[in-house]
Amino acid sequence: MITSRLTSRFRTTIPQAVRHALRLRDGDRFVYGGPAQKTLAPMRTL
């Protein structure tokens, strides 16, 4: 499992393996799930 940590400024780095697998690019937007879900998904279609 790949993880990342939230900083005190509420920032995180998406690991390179995840960025490549999801084909993320600069400026991509994300949708966040509810408190129980803790999910994150790119808004664009892959």
N, C-alpha and C positions, 0 to 999 in steps of 0.2 A: 504494500500500500504506500502511495506517495502522499506526503503531508506537507503543509506549510504552516507557518506561525503568523498570527496577527500581531503587529507591533503596537506599541503604546499610542501611536498616531493612527491606529486602525487601518494600517496598510499591510499588504501581503505580497509576496512574489509568487507568481504561478510558476511551478517548476518547469524547466525546459522540456522534459519528456511530455508533460501535459500540454504545453503550448504547441508542440509539434503534432501530437496526436489529434488535437482539436482544431489544428490549423488556425490558431488565434493570430490576430494582427493588431497593430497599434490602432486604437480607437474603437475596438469591438466593445459592445455593451453586453451586460449580463442581467439575467433575471435571478432574483434571490427568492428561495422558498420561505415558508413560515418558520416560526421558532422551533417547532418540533422536527421539521424536515432537514434543516441545515444543508440545503442544496444550492448549487450554483450552476447555471447553464448559460452558454452563449445565446444571444437572441437571434443570430443569423443562422440560416440553414447551412449545414455542412455538405 
